[in-house]
Amino acid sequence: MAQFMFQDMVNKKGLSDKFYIDSAATSREEIGNGPHYGTVSKLREVGIPVLRHRARQMTRGDYEEYDYLIGMDSYNISNMTRIAGGDPENKIYLCLQFAGSTRNIADPWYTDNFDETYADLCEGLNGFMKYLESKVL
């Protein structure tokens, strides 16, 4: 969900040439699967395009390739740091930290509440965009 939401934000700001946005899992459970039907339904409801995507697992090479690696919860952060072999360049962030929070994004896999997840992601991704606009763009 976060990938599609942030891509939509970037596209609407006319910044798509400045970003490469991707999503990767920190576990293996969903590898090869497409977006969850609840994610697709919520994004369609709010008018965000759902792109073709199959789940893949994060690799150590992702740490070198990307400037920012954003996890949705503390479990993701722990796994991302382990997969990357540490975080010497301070590239790994908790999504909601850009909104001044240490909360985890609500995981709809467990809550079945895609509205709550969407709201959390709006908060975190808007904060991330503001961060980028003030520091990078």
CORQUI-V531250 format. One record per backbone hydrogen bond with DSSP energy under -1.0 kcal/mol. NH is the residue of the N-H (numbers start at 1). CO is the residue of the C=O. Records with the same first field share a line. If there is no record, write none. Layout:
BEGIN
NH->CO  CO
END
This chain:
BEGIN
5->1
6->2
7->3
8->4
9->5
10->6
11->7
12->8
13->9
14->11
15->10
18->15
25->56
31->28
32->55
33->30
40->36
41->37
42->38
43->39
44->40
45->41
46->42
47->44
48->43
55->33
58->25
62->59
65->61
66->62
69->91
71->93
77->73
78->74
79->75
80->76
81->77
82->78
83->79
84->80
86->81
90->87
93->69
95->71
97->94
98->95
99->96
100->97
101->96
105->72
110->107
111->107
112->108
117->113
118->114
119->115
120->116
121->117
122->118
123->119
124->120
125->121
126->122
127->123
128->124
129->125
130->126
131->127
132->128
133->129
134->130
135->131
136->132
137->132
END
